[in-house]
Amino acid sequence: MTPPLTRDQLRDRRVTVAGAARSGVAAARLLTKYGAQVFVTDSGAGAAGAADALAAAGIAAEWGGHTARALEADFVVVSPGVPDEAPPLAGAVTAGVPVYSELEVASWLCAGPIVAITGSNGKTTTTSLVAHIVRQSGRDMVVAGNIGQPLSDVVDEVTPETIVVLEVSSFQLDHVSTFRPAVAVLLNVTPDHLVRYDNDFEKYAASKYRIFESQGAGDVLVYNVDDAMVAGAVAALPDGGAQRLGISIERELERGAFVRWDSTATAGRIVLALTEPPRGRAAGDDTPIHEEELMATNDLALRGRHNLYNSLAAAIAARAVEIRSDVVRQSLASFEGVPHRLERVRTVGGVTFVNDSKATNVNAVWYALESFDAGVILIAGGRDKGNDYGPLKTLVEQKVKGVVAIGESAEKVLAELGPHAPHTARASSMEEAIQYARLMAESGDIVLLSPACASFDMFRDYEDRGDTFRDVVMGL
């Protein structure tokens, strides 16, 4: 059984789905639709409504643990939240049973070109930017993956003319085999989720690199030249594969997107250096490059160094699926941002409250702090993922007036960042955190929720955390 499998080849295959969260349930329903004999196993109770959804589809399931039946399968499909050491996965590896991610299986059945975006930071914003551009162009499209809905839920809506825009996490890439996006975007690789990868940064990075491992001639790989890890991984690829298009805000490139700065380096023009059309070329293709000034950096809707990278990547990805430059330009100027990512909620008494709940790692908080001049009251903490707060200390000294720590990692946050800020406090709830922040803030300051941690100690997910922050602020 060599993937990818067709719809007909799925019939009567015995498939175990490990994990009954949203992706697992979606994969189970999709496989059942095409005649597979699906069995779902979950160590807990699954997502809300999962048991009823599976029962309604006639799918057998077990809850609260795993029995031997879970290994009676031709292959196992894993939800992103299930770690490799979970019994069904570890048992499958020992027994020689193939394990595939939900993303991999759904991609077998995807008829349209996939634009897949990953990175430790910025992937949600870039995915949303690409989706906005494609939507503004009037092209048929779906958005799925780590943002919104699983690909398995929408893949049957996809035609060869549908552009499929996917946000892809490292967990989704852990078990891909033939996943081949027409356009792969790798924004950056910085330490994140290291607990899941044996605290080994190289293992985590290798997972991110799987986004381009099955690409070939005719595909496009968009990558961050300014990220040494990413640039090194791409440079090591053999010739003749996907066309490599870099993004940079630090240097001008022969191929890709970059910023041509003015003499003071305070304003610049976004320049695209591409073949026409961008797709259909291989690495090393000597087709002449056309250089085009797309727009001024000051005309972008999203500000900050990190969003400049996101905008460059989105521009190339959109051009690679033949969206016109004028549509790209207008879309990058009109984009309204992503909930829970540097979302300005409200200004009260001259103090602006910003919801950056999606900043679940240290590097994301670095980018957030870099976006403000000074006068920041930082609310941080949650479930620690092996964080090293060292990179934040200089920015905290320069820009942060107060640190309010929450969650399981509160003591670590205060120990690491507290000495670098004039004021500190520990809060037991979001309401209390905002009360402390208001006491520290003066007119003109920013209260920034940018946790650097997962949310599961106090909240359902980062969205629940951000919604709680927003609700409390709106009630002030």
N, C-alpha and C positions, 0 to 999 in steps of 0.2 A: 504494500500500500504506500505509494509515493504521492505526496500532495503536490499540487492542489487536486482535490477531488471534485468531480462535477456533481451536479444535482442527482443524476442517475446513479452515480457511484456511491452516493451516501445511503441509498436504499438498503435497508436491512443491516447496516453497520451497527455494531454494539458500541455505544458511546456513553462514557461516564462524564458528567459535568460536575466538577469540584467547585463548590461555592454557589449558593443561591442568592447572591446579590443581584443587582440589576443586570449586569453583563451575563452572568450565568443563566439567569432565567431567560434572557433574550436568546442566547445560544441554544438552550434546550428547546425552546419553541421553534426556532428556525430549523434545527436538525430534524425535529419530529415532523415538521411540515413536509420534509423531503424523504420521509420513510425510514429514518434511522430509529433504532431501538435505544431510547435515551433513558438513563438513570441518573438522578441528581443526588449528590451526597453533600451534607453540610454539617459541620461540627456544632453549630448552634441552631437557631430557629430560622435563619435566612432573613432576607430583607422583609419589611412589612408587606404583607399581601402575597409573598412568594408562594407559600403553600397553596393558597387558593388558586393562584394563577396556574401553577403546575397541575393541580388536580383538574382544573377546567380544561386543560389541554390533554388530559389523559396521560400525564408523565409521572412515572413512579419516582419516589423520592424517599430519602431517609434523613432524620434530623437528630441532632444531639450527639453525633458520633459517626464512625465509618465502619462498615462491615466488610467482609470478604467480597461481597457482591460488587463493591466499587471497582475491583480489579478485574472483573469479568467483562473486559472491554477490548475492542480493536484499537481504540485510542481514547485519551482523556482530554477534555477541554477544561481549562482552568480560568476562573475569574481572576481579575487583577489583584484582588485583596488576599488571595490564598498564597502563603509562602511555600517555597520549595520543600521545606521540611515537613509539611502537612502529610499525614499518612497516605492519602490517595496518590499524591505526587511522588513521594519517596518510594512507595510500593510499586508504582508504575515504572519508575526508572529501574528499580531492581529487577522487575519482571520483563523488562524490555518492551513495555507498552509505550508507544509514542505519546507525548504530551504537547498539546498545542494551546495557544491563547485564543480567547474569543475573537480577537482581532484577526488572527491568522485564518481561522475557519471562515469567518464572514468574508474575508478578502477573496477566498476561493470563488465566491459566488457574485463578486462585484463586477458589473459590466462596464462601469465608467472609469475614467481616469481619476486616480487618487492623488490628492495633495496632502501629504502627511507632515505634521509639524511636531517637533519635540525639542527639548532643552530643559535644563534645570530651572530656568526662569524665562518668562515671557511667552511661553507657548500658548497660553489661553488668549492673551492679547493678540498675538500674531494670527492665531486661528480665527479669532473674531474679525480682525482686520481683513484677512483674505476672504472670509465669508461675506463681509460687507462689500468688498470690491466686486466679487462675483455676482452678488445679489443686485448691485447697482447696474451691472452690465446687462441684466435681463436674462442671463443664461440659466438653464435648469441646474439645480444644485441641491445637495443635502449637507448638513453639518452634523458630525457625530464623533464618537470616540470618547476620549477623556472629558469632553465637554458635551453636556446635554445628554444624548441618548447613545446607546451602544450601536455599532455598525450593524449588528445582527438584526436590530429592530427595523432598519430602513433599507437594507441591501436589496430587497425585492422591489423597491421603488426605482432603483437605479437603472437607467438605460445607457447605451454607449455615449449619449450626448450629455449625460449628467456629470457635473463636476462634484466629486466627493471630497469634502474638506474635513480632515481628521486631526484632532489633537491627540497625540500619542504619548503615553507615559512609559517610563522604563519598565514598569510592571507588565504592561501590555506587550512590550517587546521581548520580554524574557523568554517566551516560548514561541517565537515566530520561526518559520522554516522557509517559506516561499513568498512572504509578504513583500510586494514590489510596488511601491508608489511610483507613479509617473513623475512626480515632483516630491523630493524629500527635503525637508528644511531642518537643519541642526543649528540651533541658535547659540548654545553654550553648554558647557559641562562643568558644574561646580558641585562640591559635596552636598548630597541630599540623600535621604532614605538609607543612610549607610548601615543602619541596624539590619535592614533587610539583606544587605550584601556583605555580611560578616565584617562590617566596618572597614571594607576594602574599597577604596575609591576607584581602583582600576576595574574591579568587577562591575561597579555601577556604571562607569564610563563605557565599558564594553557592551552593556545592555543598550545604552543610547545609540551606539554605533550600528546596531542591528537594523536601524531604520534604512540604511543604504546597502546592506550586505547582499541583497538579491537584485539590486538595480543593474541595468545593462545599457548598451547603446540605445539611444533614443530617449532615455530618461534624463532628468535634471537633478543634480544635487546642489542645494543652496546651503552654504556653510559660512560660519563666522571666522574670517581670516584673523581677526584680532584675538581670538581665543586660542592660546597655544596648544591646549589639549586637542581641540577640534581640528585645528590646522594640521597638527602632526598626524592625526589619524587619517585625514583625507590625503595628505601627501604620501602616505604609505600604501595607498590603493594602487593596484596595477593599472596600466594604461588600457584604453579601449572600452572602459565602462561608461557610466553616466557622464554627461557633460557637467563639469564642476564650475559653479558660479559663486564667487565669494561675495561677502558683504564686509564693509569696513568703514569706520569713521576716523581711522587713523592714517590711512594711506590711500592713494589712488591705485585702482586695479585695472589690469588689461581686460578682464572679463568679470562681470558682476555688477554690483551697485556700491557706490561710495559717495562720500561727501567731499565736494571741492570747496574748501573753506576760503573765506576772505582773509586779508592780511592779518586781521586781529584774532582770527579763529573764533569769533563770536557768532557768525552767521555763515551760511553756506548754501550751496545748491546740491541737490541730490542728482547724481549722474548715473545713468544706466549704460553699461557697455555690453551689448548683447548681439548675437547673431539674429537674423530675421528669417523665420521665426526662431525663438530660443530653443524649443524642443526639437528632437530629432537629430541631435548632434551627439558625437561621442567625445570623451576626454581626448584632448590633443587635436581635435578637428581644427584645421587652419582656415576655415571659412572666415571671411573678413568680418570684423566687429564694427557695429554701428554704435557710436556714442551719442547719447541724447541727454540733455539736461531736463529732468522731469519737473522739478519744482524747488522752491526755496524751503530750507529747513524751517524757517519761521512760519510757513503756511501750514505745517502739519497740525492736525487737531491735537495730537498727543505730544506732550513735552517731556524732556528729560533724556539723558544719554541712553538709557535702556530702551525707551520707546523709539529712539532714532534707529537702533538696530532692528527693532520689531517692524518698523515701517519700511526699511530697506528690504528686509526679507519678504514681507508681504508684497511689495512692489514687484520683485523678481518672480515670485511664485505666480502672481496674477498674470504677468507678461508671458510666463512659460505656458500657460493654458490659453494664450492668445486673447487676453483682455486688452483692449486698446489703452494707450497711455493716457488719453484724456479722461477715461473712466477711472483709471488708477489715481490720477492726480486729484480729481474731484472727490473721490472716496476717501483718500488719506486726509483731505482737508475737512471732511464732514463727519468723520467717525466720532461717536459720542462716548466711547470708552466701555470698560467691562465692569460689571458689578463686583464689588469686593476687591478691586485692584486700584488703589489710589483714587477711590471714589469720594468726592467731596460731598458730605452729607448735609451739613448745615453750618452756618456761622451764628454763634450766640455770644452777645456781649463783646464782639470783636474777635472772638476765638473761633477758628475754623476746625471742624471735626472731620477727619479723613479716615475712611474705612479701607484698610489694606489687609483684610483678613486672609486673603489668598497668599500673602507672603508667609509661606510655611517653612522657609529655610533662611539661613543667615544671609546668603547672597541677595535674596529678594529684599530683605530689609536694608541692605547696603544701597541697593538701587533706589529704594524709597527715600532714605535719608538724603541721598545725593540729589534728589529732586527739589529739596527745600533749602533755603538760605540759612535759617537759624530759627531759634524760638520754638523748638519741637518738644512736646511732652510725649514720650514714647510709651505706649502700652504694649508689653511683650510678655511672652511666656505661654506655656501649654504643655503638651507632651513632647519632651525633648527627643530628637532623632540623632543623638550623638553630636550635637552642635559644638563647633569651635567659634566662640564669639570674638576671637581676636581681631578679625578684619573690621569689626564695627567700632572698635574702641576709639580710633582717631576721629571718626565721624561723630561719635557721641560727644567727645570732648569739644568738637567744633560747633555742633548744631543742636545738641539736646540739653534742655534746661532741667528736665526731670524724667526719671524712669519709674513707671508703675508696673510691677511684676504680678503676673497672675498664673494660676495653674500649678501643675506638678513641678515645673522647672523654675518656679519663682525664686527659690533660694539661689539657684545657679545663675539666673539672670542678674539678680542683685549683686552676687559676688563678682561676676565678670564685668558688668557694665555700670553698676552702682558707683564705684569709685571714680568714674569718669564724668559724672553728672552732678550738678549742685544739689539736686533734690531726689529722693527716692521714697518709694512706699510699696508695701505689699498689699494686694487686694484679694478678697475671697470671692468676689463676683464681678461681673462686668459693670453693674451699677456702682459698686464701691470704687472700681478702677476709674470710672468717669468722674466720680466725686473727687477723688484725690487729684486727678488731672486738672480739674477746674480750679482747685485750690492753688496749684502750681502755675497755672497759665495767666497771662496778661493779654490785654487787647493786642491783636496782631500775631499772636502765637498760633501754633498748630497742635492739636491733639491728634496723634497718629496711632491708630491701632495697626501695628505691623508685627505680628507675634514671633516670627522665626521658628515656630513650632507647629506641630499638628494640634488638632482641636479636640481630640477624642476624650481627653480627661474631663472636660467640662461641657462639651457641646457635641451635637450629632455629627457635624462636619464643619468645614471652614465657612460654608454659607450660613449655617445656623449661627455661628459665632458672629459673622458680619451682620446678619439680620438683627441679632440681639443688640449689638453696638448701635446700629442704626435706630432701632426702636427706642432705646434709652435716650439717645441724643435728641430724637424727635419729640420726646416727652419733656425735655428740659424747659 
